[in-house]
Amino acid sequence: MDDSYHSFFKLFAKISKKIHSGREVTDILKCIVENITDTMAAKGCIYWILNHQKKIIATKISHGFDYRSLSETDYQTLLTIFDMSKPRVFIKDARNDTRIPDLERLGKRRVGSVTGLFFDILKPYSGILAVYFSEYKPLNSREFELVSALGEQGALALQKAIGYDEKMMGVYRQIVEGFALAIEAKDRITHGHSQRVATLSELIARKMELDEHEVKNIYHAGILHDIGKIGMEDTVLEHLGQLSPNELSAIRQHPVLGAKILSPLTFFNEIEPLVRHHHELYDGTGYPDGKKGDDIPLGARIITVCDAFETMISGRPQIPKKGLSFAIQALQEGVGIRFDPKIVQAFFEVIRENPDVLDIKGTMESSLALLKKDMANLADQNLFEKKFSNGFPANF
């Protein structure tokens, strides 16, 4: 390799130009792995982009010898081979390293050393770059600097692309959410329901110390949880609490319709399951899929509690609104049956700490004692007694 760094700077400038000219990320990563392979006289090079939230390999770009034992590994195997808690990984002898699977008859025996480097990208993404040689070959300091710098350029390209996508997704999300809230605003009784559910859900998610990405998803799902009611007949929505069996069957389709509305919009992929499952119940008796306990997405379980509480204190055309004490007792009676005990506990802490969020400050003092029960013990008691809440109509 040229110790003058001339070839390095020339290559670095070439890739930087691609990034700033708005070229496709895959084109930039391809340029990086090709030039690392050629400049280092390596057997091959692979750049993986990992999505840690979905636990998948989102993108893989490779050049040189198709080392299937690395290039065809899955997400979990890749993390076993490359321990990302370290600054880098050097595999001296890939032929005999048991971490690398033998996915080809001769391929594993044709690679000697492998060096893996790691790159931070915007959450939940990160990058792994591996360069491998036919023989034993540790990178010297200058070679490591070159590979590391080029890998950083790949991460930068992806950060820029994701940042642009996030901005565009934000615009689209605002349009869809604005449409949902506009539809809701036509009804003076339900006006503001979704916004209040979203606000409460966000507060609970923060109280439970979820990461910021998940908090935002839960908030947006709270805004959109009833979007499926756009497809419901007004006569059905006007008779909540007094529905016929056919009307009840129709209203129970609104989570499915909501999920179908969001499904084509890829930027709502993580929100769609929360909308679909926000009427599942902790004991498995909810709808549309009868999911139970932790099989229900956490965000959906949070929205379920907030949706039920807000509905009780606001009322519906055929469901008189309830007082705070009644609503608290109804939630307590549903702990372990309708609701996740941990979420109800967090919810009570939220409303105790934020009484202004629902304009309930005036009645809070008389209800404080009700908030002090231990939810885990209460769940055991409710399950033993099979005590269902009177606060929820059968067709809620």
C-alpha positions in Angstrom: 0.0 0.0 0.0 1.2 3.5 -0.8 2.7 4.9 2.4 2.4 8.5 1.0 -1.4 8.2 1.5 -1.8 9.6 -2.0 -4.1 6.8 -3.1 -6.0 6.9 0.1 -6.9 10.6 -0.2 -7.8 10.2 -3.8 -10.2 7.4 -2.9 -11.6 9.2 0.1 -12.4 12.3 -2.1 -14.1 10.0 -4.6 -16.4 8.5 -2.1 -17.1 11.9 -0.4 -18.1 13.3 -3.7 -20.6 10.4 -4.2 -22.1 11.1 -0.8 -22.6 14.8 -1.3 -23.9 14.3 -4.9 -26.8 12.4 -3.5 -25.9 9.0 -5.0 -27.7 5.8 -3.8 -26.3 4.4 -0.5 -25.9 0.9 -2.1 -23.8 2.6 -4.9 -21.6 4.2 -2.3 -21.2 1.0 -0.2 -20.4 -0.9 -3.4 -17.7 1.6 -4.2 -16.2 1.3 -0.7 -16.0 -2.5 -0.6 -14.6 -2.7 -4.2 -11.9 -0.2 -3.4 -11.0 -1.7 0.0 -10.6 -5.1 -1.7 -8.5 -3.7 -4.5 -6.3 -1.3 -2.5 -5.7 -3.9 0.3 -5.1 -6.7 -2.2 -7.7 -8.6 -0.1 -9.6 -11.7 -0.9 -12.9 -9.9 -0.4 -14.9 -7.3 1.6 -18.5 -7.2 3.0 -20.4 -4.3 4.4 -23.6 -5.2 6.4 -26.2 -2.8 7.7 -28.1 -4.2 10.7 -31.5 -3.3 12.0 -31.2 -4.2 15.7 -34.9 -3.5 16.5 -36.1 -6.0 13.9 -33.0 -8.2 14.5 -32.3 -8.5 10.8 -29.6 -7.8 8.2 -31.1 -4.8 6.4 -28.5 -4.6 3.6 -25.4 -6.5 2.5 -22.9 -5.4 -0.1 -19.9 -7.5 -1.0 -17.0 -7.6 -3.4 -14.3 -10.2 -4.3 -14.4 -13.9 -3.4 -18.0 -14.8 -2.4 -17.2 -16.1 1.1 -20.5 -17.8 1.7 -19.6 -18.8 5.2 -19.7 -15.1 6.1 -21.9 -13.6 3.4 -24.8 -16.0 3.9 -24.9 -15.9 7.7 -28.0 -14.7 9.6 -28.3 -11.7 12.0 -27.6 -13.7 15.2 -24.7 -15.7 13.7 -23.1 -12.4 12.5 -23.3 -11.0 16.0 -21.7 -14.2 17.4 -18.8 -13.9 14.9 -18.4 -10.1 15.4 -18.7 -9.1 19.0 -19.8 -5.4 18.7 -18.9 -4.6 22.3 -15.2 -4.5 21.1 -13.7 -1.8 19.0 -12.8 -4.4 16.3 -12.5 -8.1 15.8 -9.5 -9.9 14.3 -10.0 -13.6 13.4 -6.5 -15.0 12.9 -7.6 -18.3 11.2 -11.0 -18.3 9.7 -10.5 -21.9 8.5 -10.6 -23.3 12.0 -12.7 -20.7 13.8 -15.8 -22.5 15.1 -17.8 -19.2 15.2 -17.9 -19.1 11.4 -20.3 -21.7 9.9 -19.1 -24.0 7.2 -21.6 -23.2 4.5 -19.6 -24.3 1.5 -17.5 -27.4 0.6 -14.2 -25.5 -0.1 -14.8 -21.9 0.6 -14.0 -21.8 4.3 -10.6 -23.3 3.6 -9.8 -20.6 1.1 -9.8 -17.7 3.6 -7.2 -17.0 6.2 -7.6 -13.8 8.4 -10.7 -11.7 8.8 -10.9 -8.2 10.4 -14.2 -6.8 11.4 -14.9 -3.1 12.2 -18.1 -1.5 13.5 -19.8 1.7 12.7 -22.6 3.6 14.5 -25.5 4.8 12.3 -28.8 6.3 13.4 -30.8 4.0 15.7 -31.8 1.2 15.3 -29.1 0.7 12.6 -25.4 0.0 12.8 -22.8 -1.3 10.3 -20.2 -4.1 10.2 -17.4 -4.1 7.7 -15.3 -7.2 7.2 -12.2 -7.5 5.0 -10.7 -11.0 4.6 -7.5 -12.4 3.1 -6.2 -15.7 1.8 -3.5 -15.8 4.4 -2.7 -14.6 7.9 -2.9 -10.8 7.6 -3.5 -8.4 10.5 -3.9 -4.8 9.4 -1.1 -2.4 10.2 -2.0 1.1 11.7 -2.2 2.8 8.3 -4.3 0.1 6.7 -6.7 0.1 9.7 -7.0 3.9 9.3 -7.9 3.5 5.6 -10.5 0.8 6.2 -12.0 2.6 9.2 -12.2 5.9 7.4 -13.9 4.4 4.4 -16.3 2.5 6.6 -17.2 5.7 8.4 -18.0 7.2 5.0 -20.5 4.4 4.4 -22.1 5.1 7.7 -22.3 8.8 6.9 -24.0 8.1 3.6 -26.6 5.9 5.4 -27.1 8.5 8.1 -27.8 11.1 5.4 -30.2 8.9 3.6 -32.1 7.9 6.8 -32.2 11.5 7.9 -33.8 12.5 4.6 -36.3 9.5 4.8 -37.1 10.5 8.4 -37.9 14.0 7.3 -40.2 12.8 4.5 -41.8 10.2 6.8 -42.5 13.0 9.3 -44.3 15.0 6.6 -46.4 12.0 5.5 -47.2 11.0 9.1 -48.4 14.5 9.8 -50.7 14.4 6.8 -52.2 11.0 7.8 -52.6 12.0 11.5 -54.1 15.3 10.6 -56.6 13.5 8.4 -57.5 11.2 11.3 -57.9 14.0 13.7 -60.0 16.0 11.2 -62.4 13.1 10.9 -62.7 12.8 14.7 -63.3 16.5 15.0 -66.7 16.2 13.3 -68.0 14.5 16.4 -68.3 16.9 19.4 -68.3 13.9 21.9 -65.2 12.1 20.6 -63.4 15.3 19.5 -59.9 15.2 21.2 -60.2 11.5 22.2 -57.3 10.3 20.1 -55.0 13.2 21.1 -55.7 12.5 24.8 -55.1 8.8 24.4 -51.8 9.6 22.6 -50.7 12.0 25.3 -51.5 9.6 28.1 -49.8 6.7 26.2 -46.7 8.8 25.7 -46.5 9.6 29.4 -46.9 6.0 30.4 -44.2 4.9 27.9 -41.8 7.5 29.4 -42.7 6.4 32.9 -41.8 2.8 31.9 -38.5 4.2 30.6 -38.9 2.9 27.1 -36.5 4.2 24.5 -37.3 7.4 22.6 -38.0 5.5 19.3 -40.6 3.3 21.0 -42.2 6.3 22.8 -42.7 8.1 19.6 -44.2 5.0 17.9 -46.7 4.6 20.8 -47.7 8.3 20.6 -48.3 8.1 16.9 -50.3 4.8 17.3 -52.4 6.6 20.0 -53.3 9.3 17.5 -54.2 6.7 14.8 -55.7 3.9 17.0 -59.3 4.6 15.8 -58.5 5.4 12.2 -60.4 2.3 11.1 -63.6 3.9 12.3 -63.4 6.0 9.1 -64.9 3.0 7.4 -67.7 2.6 9.9 -71.3 3.7 9.4 -72.2 6.8 11.4 -75.3 5.0 12.8 -73.0 2.3 14.3 -70.8 4.9 16.0 -73.8 6.8 17.3 -75.1 3.7 19.2 -71.9 2.6 21.0 -73.2 0.9 24.2 -76.5 -0.3 22.6 -75.3 -2.2 19.6 -77.0 -5.2 17.9 -74.9 -8.3 17.3 -74.4 -7.3 13.7 -73.3 -3.8 14.7 -71.1 -5.2 17.4 -69.4 -7.5 14.8 -68.9 -4.4 12.5 -67.4 -2.2 15.2 -65.0 -5.0 16.1 -63.5 -4.7 12.6 -62.2 -1.2 13.1 -58.7 -2.3 14.4 -58.4 -4.6 11.3 -59.6 -1.8 9.0 -57.1 0.7 10.7 -54.2 -1.7 10.1 -55.2 -2.2 6.5 -55.3 1.6 6.0 -51.8 1.9 7.4 -50.4 -1.2 5.8 -49.4 0.3 2.4 -47.6 3.1 4.1 -44.2 1.6 5.0 -43.4 4.4 7.4 -46.2 3.1 9.7 -44.8 -0.5 9.7 -44.0 -0.4 13.4 -47.3 1.4 14.3 -49.6 -0.9 12.4 -49.5 -3.8 14.9 -50.3 -1.4 17.8 -53.4 -0.2 15.9 -54.5 -3.7 15.1 -54.2 -5.0 18.6 -55.3 -2.1 20.8 -58.6 -4.0 21.7 -56.8 -7.3 22.7 -57.3 -8.1 26.4 -54.7 -9.4 28.8 -56.5 -12.7 29.4 -56.9 -13.4 25.6 -60.6 -12.5 25.3 -60.2 -9.4 23.2 -60.3 -8.9 19.5 -59.5 -9.2 16.6 -56.9 -12.0 17.2 -57.4 -13.1 20.8 -53.8 -12.4 21.7 -52.9 -12.8 25.3 -50.5 -11.3 27.9 -47.0 -10.5 26.5 -48.0 -11.7 23.0 -49.9 -8.4 22.7 -47.5 -5.7 21.6 -46.5 -3.5 24.6 -47.6 -0.3 22.9 -51.0 -1.8 22.2 -51.3 -2.8 25.9 -50.6 0.8 26.9 -53.1 2.2 24.4 -55.7 -0.2 25.7 -55.5 1.2 29.2 -55.5 4.8 28.1 -58.4 4.2 25.6 -60.6 2.6 28.2 -59.9 5.2 30.8 -60.4 8.2 28.5 -63.7 6.6 27.1 -65.0 6.3 30.6 -64.3 9.8 31.8 -65.5 11.4 28.5 -68.4 9.2 27.6 -70.0 8.2 24.3 -73.4 8.9 22.7 -75.0 5.9 24.6 -72.3 5.6 27.4 -72.6 8.3 30.1 -69.3 9.6 31.3 -68.0 8.4 34.6 -66.3 10.1 37.5 -62.6 9.7 38.2 -63.1 7.3 41.2 -65.3 5.0 39.1 -62.8 4.9 36.3 -59.9 4.1 38.6 -61.9 1.3 40.3 -62.9 -0.1 36.9 -59.3 -0.2 35.8 -58.4 -1.9 39.1 -61.1 -4.5 38.6 -59.6 -5.2 35.1 -56.0 -5.7 36.3 -54.7 -9.1 35.2 -57.9 -9.7 33.2 -58.4 -6.9 30.8 -55.2 -5.0 31.5 -51.5 -5.5 32.1 -50.8 -4.9 35.8 -47.5 -3.1 35.1 -49.2 -0.7 32.8 -52.0 0.1 35.1 -49.5 0.8 37.9 -47.5 3.1 35.6 -50.8 4.8 34.5 -51.8 5.6 38.1 -48.4 7.1 38.8 -48.8 9.2 35.6 -52.2 10.6 36.5 -51.1 11.2 40.1 -48.1 13.2 38.9 -49.9 14.9 36.0 -53.4 15.7 37.1 -53.7 18.5 34.7 -53.4 16.2 31.6 -57.1 15.4 31.8 -58.3 18.4 33.8 -59.0 16.2 36.8 -57.2 18.1 39.4 -60.3 19.1 41.3 -61.4 15.5 42.0 -57.9 14.1 42.4 -57.7 14.5 46.2 -60.7 12.3 46.9 -59.3 9.6 44.6 -55.7 9.4 45.8 -56.4 6.5 48.2 -57.6 4.4 45.3 -54.3 4.7 43.5 -52.2 3.1 46.2 -53.2 -0.5 45.7 -50.5 -3.0 44.7 -51.3 -4.0 41.1 -49.6 -7.4 41.2 -51.6 -8.5 44.3 -54.7 -7.1 42.8 -54.2 -9.0 39.6 -53.9 -12.3 41.6 -57.1 -11.4 43.5 -59.0 -10.5 40.3 -58.0 -13.7 38.5 -59.1 -15.7 41.6 -62.5 -14.0 41.8 -62.9 -13.6 38.0 -64.3 -10.2 38.8 -65.0 -8.2 35.6 -65.5 -4.5 35.7 -69.0 -3.0 35.4 -67.4 0.0 33.9 -67.1 -1.5 30.4 -70.3 -2.3 28.4 -70.3 -5.7 26.7 -69.9 -4.0 23.3 -67.2 -1.5 24.3 
